[in-house]
């Protein structure tokens, strides 16, 4: 996950076309922003109904499914080291804050070491973490293959490792060896972001997908987004913009200006593998005299950092995001370590996806589901 506003997740291109029955009616918008006015009539009644139901569920502020209500009592006297890809990444910083809070609740010590966003810095931070001989180490926001020597050393010294966005899927990992990896499922995030476009447009959209094809995880995510969009014949993919996350500030405004010239009316919606694309698209959209709460309606399939919430809440060129529950994930990491220290398997819990809009965010700048703190305290015996 790149530094400052960035968290690498995304995907590149697999164009799938689907021919379905014509005849969807336009109606009220989904997700708080008004639907675009278009003259064409889309045809995907089954896909539209399914997308609308999925979006309604994801927009709930009470997810209806909480963290595990059972587990081992707190193991006393443990210490954790949180090795951060970079603490300027809001996703990493949010998880670190939740971890500190949870460690205080369970009675453990935590130290955060910042890898400064460079391979050399991350490797040095991990080596420092091992030298401290903690009870457990968190791999936060970077690929463990980058630190394979340190991972092998920690494993040899029987130090459990828990990842956050460290590998592609949630749950335990054999190679690299992680007790578990805490993240949402990329398939769920990709599907719900595409479903939001289908539902918000009532099955009639011209879509631009922003991705970083240099990152396999990101490329896979955007492929999945395109595949889900293709379930509705009325959602037409106009372009897939491959812009590396490291280049978004320089390239996105230029590419957005070009897209506006090529698709002045057709471009109604965008999906990006990370919210940062819309921060960098805003100046070009503003220069073209586009209104912040009008088309193109944008959804980020990323972490949902505070700046994304600010754009959404103020109606400035972003209508929705699929955020991670960062603080909750920090608490989950502590619970997973407690299970490891107790000789029990990982919890298997994966947070359900959520869609944040101006209509359901309550003006907040983060997604913080209710109830998990109380549940974990009860499980741990606090």
BAGU-562742 format. One record per residue (C-alpha): x, y, z; residue number from 0; residue in one letter. Coordinates in steps of 0.001 Angstrom, whole numbers, m for minus. Each point is the difference from the previous one (the first is absolute). Last residue first. Layout:
N
<<X Y Z> NUM A>
...
//
This chain:
382
<<m12392 m7608 30543> 381 X>
<<m528 m3742 m357> 380 X>
<<1572 m288 m3435> 379 X>
<<m3313 m952 m1614> 378 X>
<<m1824 2814 1824> 377 X>
<<2601 2555 m1036> 376 X>
<<m222 m1283 m3591> 375 X>
<<m3778 409 m88> 374 X>
<<17 3478 1566> 373 X>
<<2551 1253 m2495> 372 X>
<<m1859 m1596 m2916> 371 X>
<<m3353 1639 651> 370 X>
<<m457 2567 m2741> 369 X>
<<1843 203 m3318> 368 X>
<<2635 2742 m406> 367 X>
<<217 1282 m3568> 366 X>
<<2040 3213 m92> 365 X>
<<m431 3696 m720> 364 X>
<<m3292 565 1818> 363 X>
<<m2796 2238 m1314> 362 X>
<<m2614 m2581 936> 361 X>
<<1451 m2303 m2629> 360 X>
<<m3397 m1287 m1188> 359 X>
<<m1354 2554 m2497> 358 X>
<<3386 1470 m949> 357 X>
<<976 m3459 m1175> 356 X>
<<1925 m2928 1506> 355 X>
<<m350 m3490 m1455> 354 X>
<<880 m2885 2310> 353 X>
<<1527 m3412 m618> 352 X>
<<m328 m2652 2689> 351 X>
<<2964 m462 2358> 350 X>
<<1690 m3377 m326> 349 X>
<<105 m2252 3080> 348 X>
<<1804 m3332 m304> 347 X>
<<858 191 3706> 346 X>
<<3528 m1354 m383> 345 X>
<<745 m3374 1618> 344 X>
<<592 m455 3745> 343 X>
<<3308 m494 1816> 342 X>
<<m781 2756 2501> 341 X>
<<2786 2272 m1319> 340 X>
<<m1401 m404 m3519> 339 X>
<<m3533 797 1187> 338 X>
<<1244 3111 1801> 337 X>
<<1847 949 m3197> 336 X>
<<m3271 m201 m1934> 335 X>
<<m1758 2141 2621> 334 X>
<<2704 2675 m261> 333 X>
<<m338 8 m3812> 332 X>
<<m3785 233 345> 331 X>
<<343 3148 2093> 330 X>
<<2089 1639 m2729> 329 X>
<<m2549 m1203 m2561> 328 X>
<<m2746 1739 1960> 327 X>
<<2016 3225 m161> 326 X>
<<375 m272 m3771> 325 X>
<<m3533 m976 m989> 324 X>
<<1011 40 m3679> 323 X>
<<m1843 2385 m2238> 322 X>
<<m1972 m594 m3208> 321 X>
<<m391 3597 m1174> 320 X>
<<m2818 2169 m1299> 319 X>
<<m1003 3163 m1866> 318 X>
<<3345 1590 m831> 317 X>
<<471 3207 m1986> 316 X>
<<m607 2443 2861> 315 X>
<<m3343 m666 1660> 314 X>
<<1159 1263 3407> 313 X>
<<m539 m3301 1811> 312 X>
<<1501 m1993 m2857> 311 X>
<<3090 2172 m372> 310 X>
<<579 m53 3771> 309 X>
<<m542 m3756 123> 308 X>
<<2670 m454 m2669> 307 X>
<<2376 2283 1938> 306 X>
<<m491 m2160 3108> 305 X>
<<1141 m3223 m1740> 304 X>
<<m2517 m2441 m1428> 303 X>
<<2342 m2977 m371> 302 X>
<<m605 m628 m3703> 301 X>
<<m2768 m720 m2487> 300 X>
<<m628 3689 m615> 299 X>
<<m3299 1106 m1482> 298 X>
<<m474 2928 m2400> 297 X>
<<m3073 1588 m1573> 296 X>
<<1071 1616 m3295> 295 X>
<<m2397 1684 105> 294 X>
<<m1292 2491 2569> 293 X>
<<720 753 3673> 292 X>
<<3283 1846 m608> 291 X>
<<m1357 1957 m2951> 290 X>
<<2048 m131 m3181> 289 X>
<<1453 3309 m1091> 288 X>
<<2785 m1654 m2028> 287 X>
<<2504 1491 2443> 286 X>
<<m1911 m1673 2845> 285 X>
<<217 m3379 m1694> 284 X>
<<3719 488 m579> 283 X>
<<592 1103 3604> 282 X>
<<m2096 m2902 1392> 281 X>
<<1776 m2827 m1812> 280 X>
<<2929 m33 2455> 279 X>
<<m2163 m522 3064> 278 X>
<<m2058 m2391 m2108> 277 X>
<<2985 m2212 m794> 276 X>
<<902 m113 3705> 275 X>
<<m3149 m1987 804> 274 X>
<<1632 m3263 m1050> 273 X>
<<m938 m2763 m2467> 272 X>
<<m2051 2581 m1848> 271 X>
<<m3579 m214 m1303> 270 X>
<<m1411 2778 m2151> 269 X>
<<m3502 1004 m1098> 268 X>
<<m1853 2121 m2587> 267 X>
<<2396 314 m2938> 266 X>
<<m2214 22 m3108> 265 X>
<<m621 3746 m87> 264 X>
<<3456 1509 m560> 263 X>
<<1626 m3359 m870> 262 X>
<<3168 733 m1987> 261 X>
<<612 3526 1311> 260 X>
<<m883 m908 3568> 259 X>
<<2241 m3045 m278> 258 X>
<<2928 2142 m1151> 257 X>
<<m432 2373 2929> 256 X>
<<m147 m3001 2338> 255 X>
<<3238 m1367 m1463> 254 X>
<<1841 3267 605> 253 X>
<<m1322 363 3562> 252 X>
<<895 m3642 757> 251 X>
<<3579 97 m1255> 250 X>
<<1952 2226 2396> 249 X>
<<m1773 m678 3302> 248 X>
<<m697 m3635 m846> 247 X>
<<3595 m922 m817> 246 X>
<<957 m2168 3012> 245 X>
<<m3386 m1698 m193> 244 X>
<<860 m1116 m3519> 243 X>
<<m2601 1162 m2557> 242 X>
<<m1670 m2604 m2215> 241 X>
<<m3215 1664 m1143> 240 X>
<<m2616 m2512 m1127> 239 X>
<<m2397 1676 m2406> 238 X>
<<m3644 260 m1049> 237 X>
<<m1254 m3057 1872> 236 X>
<<m3698 m199 m830> 235 X>
<<m2502 m704 2747> 234 X>
<<m3260 m715 m1849> 233 X>
<<802 m3655 m612> 232 X>
<<116 m668 3746> 231 X>
<<2148 m2980 1013> 230 X>
<<2886 1824 m1699> 229 X>
<<403 2278 3017> 228 X>
<<849 m3102 2053> 227 X>
<<2762 m1073 m2377> 226 X>
<<1376 3526 m173> 225 X>
<<260 212 3786> 224 X>
<<1650 m3427 115> 223 X>
<<2623 1104 m2513> 222 X>
<<460 3163 2067> 221 X>
<<719 m2053 3097> 220 X>
<<2382 m2381 m1755> 219 X>
<<2035 2915 m1335> 218 X>
<<204 1483 3472> 217 X>
<<1251 m3235 1539> 216 X>
<<2472 m461 m2876> 215 X>
<<1420 3529 419> 214 X>
<<1402 1404 m3262> 213 X>
<<m3529 127 m1425> 212 X>
<<m875 3011 2158> 211 X>
<<m3706 691 m451> 210 X>
<<m2634 2566 m938> 209 X>
<<m3208 m1330 m1584> 208 X>
<<m2126 2352 m2118> 207 X>
<<m3705 m793 m291> 206 X>
<<m2832 1050 m2300> 205 X>
<<m3127 m921 1904> 204 X>
<<m3551 m1290 m405> 203 X>
<<m945 m2743 2462> 202 X>
<<m1881 2152 2456> 201 X>
<<3009 2314 92> 200 X>
<<352 m238 3794> 199 X>
<<m763 m3728 m28> 198 X>
<<2460 m957 m2740> 197 X>
<<2684 2323 1398> 196 X>
<<m545 m1324 3538> 195 X>
<<205 m3557 m1317> 194 X>
<<3454 781 m1415> 193 X>
<<1192 1159 3432> 192 X>
<<m1698 m3020 1602> 191 X>
<<1707 m2525 m2273> 190 X>
<<3501 1433 318> 189 X>
<<m160 174 3801> 188 X>
<<m1453 m3509 294> 187 X>
<<2577 m1541 m2338> 186 X>
<<2809 1836 1805> 185 X>
<<m1055 m1682 3224> 184 X>
<<417 2293 3011> 183 X>
<<3305 m91 1797> 182 X>
<<1742 m1605 2971> 181 X>
<<2608 m2639 m867> 180 X>
<<473 m3011 2276> 179 X>
<<2640 m1993 1837> 178 X>
<<2246 1071 m2860> 177 X>
<<2585 m2171 m1758> 176 X>
<<745 1520 m3389> 175 X>
<<m787 m2446 m1475> 174 X>
<<m2295 m1874 2371> 173 X>
<<m2601 2741 485> 172 X>
<<m2849 127 2491> 171 X>
<<m3104 2123 m630> 170 X>
<<m913 2878 m2301> 169 X>
<<1158 m53 m3623> 168 X>
<<2479 2053 m2033> 167 X>
<<2939 54 2401> 166 X>
<<1231 2621 2465> 165 X>
<<m3198 2034 173> 164 X>
<<463 m223 3805> 163 X>
<<2194 m2937 867> 162 X>
<<438 m2001 3185> 161 X>
<<3363 m1582 786> 160 X>
<<687 m2327 2932> 159 X>
<<3572 93 1359> 158 X>
<<1332 m3562 117> 157 X>
<<3660 1032 m407> 156 X>
<<214 m1887 m3295> 155 X>
<<m3189 1726 m1127> 154 X>
<<1453 3411 847> 153 X>
<<3159 m851 m1943> 152 X>
<<m1927 m1213 m3031> 151 X>
<<m2153 3146 2> 150 X>
<<3130 2152 294> 149 X>
<<1616 m1688 m3002> 148 X>
<<m3224 238 m2004> 147 X>
<<m356 3730 625> 146 X>
<<m1260 1171 m3387> 145 X>
<<m1759 m3343 m355> 144 X>
<<m2037 1118 3023> 143 X>
<<m1862 2443 m2293> 142 X>
<<m756 3223 1848> 141 X>
<<m2936 1537 1850> 140 X>
<<657 m945 3602> 139 X>
<<1959 m3130 883> 138 X>
<<m849 m282 3716> 137 X>
<<2546 m1686 2282> 136 X>
<<m626 m2197 3046> 135 X>
<<1303 m767 3505> 134 X>
<<2796 2509 m484> 133 X>
<<3703 m803 m248> 132 X>
<<1123 3645 m446> 131 X>
<<2530 m1214 m2582> 130 X>
<<m2894 m1309 m2113> 129 X>
<<m1536 3489 m185> 128 X>
<<3318 1574 m937> 127 X>
<<336 m2432 m2888> 126 X>
<<m3538 883 m1111> 125 X>
<<770 3727 115> 124 X>
<<3214 m495 m1991> 123 X>
<<m1857 m1993 m2658> 122 X>
<<m2720 2661 m178> 121 X>
<<2554 2804 m340> 120 X>
<<1963 m1793 m2709> 119 X>
<<m3155 m749 m1977> 118 X>
<<m1207 3613 343> 117 X>
<<m3261 1333 1484> 116 X>
<<1462 1447 3207> 115 X>
<<145 m3435 1676> 114 X>
<<m1500 1482 3163> 113 X>
<<398 m2018 3205> 112 X>
<<m3007 m92 2352> 111 X>
<<380 m1456 3498> 110 X>
<<m2816 m1653 1901> 109 X>
<<m281 m1225 3611> 108 X>
<<m2832 m2237 1153> 107 X>
<<m2818 410 2516> 106 X>
<<m3022 m1165 m2024> 105 X>
<<m1580 3464 m182> 104 X>
<<3345 1743 m521> 103 X>
<<771 m2399 m2836> 102 X>
<<m3389 780 m1549> 101 X>
<<625 3755 m39> 100 X>
<<3504 m408 m1375> 99 X>
<<m1283 m2346 m2724> 98 X>
<<m2773 2417 m963> 97 X>
<<2553 2797 m403> 96 X>
<<2283 m2243 m2041> 95 X>
<<m2919 m950 m2260> 94 X>
<<m719 3675 m684> 93 X>
<<3670 757 m673> 92 X>
<<253 m2829 m2538> 91 X>
<<m3112 1220 m1821> 90 X>
<<1034 3660 201> 89 X>
<<3377 m758 m1664> 88 X>
<<2392 2528 1546> 87 X>
<<866 m2693 2544> 86 X>
<<1919 m1869 m2642> 85 X>
<<248 m3723 m756> 84 X>
<<m539 m392 3731> 83 X>
<<1605 m2649 2202> 82 X>
<<m2255 m280 3051> 81 X>
<<1888 m1602 2871> 80 X>
<<m2006 m1898 2586> 79 X>
<<516 m813 3680> 78 X>
<<m1704 m2527 2267> 77 X>
<<m403 29 3783> 76 X>
<<m3332 m1721 425> 75 X>
<<m1854 m2438 m2277> 74 X>
<<m3522 1397 m248> 73 X>
<<m2791 m2572 79> 72 X>
<<m377 m2160 m3086> 71 X>
<<m2783 487 m2552> 70 X>
<<m3707 666 m346> 69 X>
<<m2107 2865 m1349> 68 X>
<<1770 76 m3368> 67 X>
<<m195 3458 m1632> 66 X>
<<m3398 1255 m1121> 65 X>
<<m2575 m751 m2646> 64 X>
<<m3031 2272 m375> 63 X>
<<2127 2637 m1703> 62 X>
<<m1529 2838 2061> 61 X>
<<810 2996 m2197> 60 X>
<<m1829 m1637 m2884> 59 X>
<<1315 1081 m3390> 58 X>
<<1270 m3495 m797> 57 X>
<<m3463 m1558 362> 56 X>
<<m1670 2580 m2232> 55 X>
<<2842 m403 m2514> 54 X>
<<m467 m3768 m208> 53 X>
<<m3769 347 m532> 52 X>
<<498 2631 m2711> 51 X>
<<2592 m2152 m1743> 50 X>
<<m2296 m3050 m68> 49 X>
<<m2910 2024 m1382> 48 X>
<<2240 1593 m2625> 47 X>
<<1475 m3322 m1086> 46 X>
<<m3490 m1486 m456> 45 X>
<<m1430 3053 m1784> 44 X>
<<2998 514 m2286> 43 X>
<<m1095 1985 m3048> 42 X>
<<922 3646 m127> 41 X>
<<m2104 2780 m1463> 40 X>
<<1885 2821 m1658> 39 X>
<<m904 3645 632> 38 X>
<<2158 727 2991> 37 X>
<<m368 2203 3089> 36 X>
<<2566 m1017 2592> 35 X>
<<m1191 m1420 3311> 34 X>
<<21 2351 2973> 33 X>
<<2513 m610 2814> 32 X>
<<m1001 m1680 3286> 31 X>
<<981 m3600 m708> 30 X>
<<m2700 m1209 m2376> 29 X>
<<m1971 2307 m2260> 28 X>
<<m3750 m5 m552> 27 X>
<<m1311 m1313 m3307> 26 X>
<<912 m903 m3534> 25 X>
<<m1831 m2929 m1574> 24 X>
<<1834 m3033 m1298> 23 X>
<<m1192 m1293 m3428> 22 X>
<<2384 m2088 m2044> 21 X>
<<736 m3694 549> 20 X>
<<3666 m1046 372> 19 X>
<<3124 0 m2122> 18 X>
<<3200 m192 2010> 17 X>
<<3408 1367 m891> 16 X>
<<3149 m917 1927> 15 X>
<<3059 2174 m114> 14 X>
<<2821 m1402 2135> 13 X>
<<2281 2837 986> 12 X>
<<2042 1500 2815> 11 X>
<<m252 m419 3778> 10 X>
<<144 1713 3439> 9 X>
<<1197 m34 3542> 8 X>
<<2870 2087 1203> 7 X>
<<m800 2277 2863> 6 X>
<<565 3608 m614> 5 X>
<<m916 3173 1764> 4 X>
<<3583 596 1053> 3 X>
<<2428 m2818 m810> 2 X>
<<m616 m2915 m2277> 1 X>
<<m1563 m3221 1087> 0 X>
//
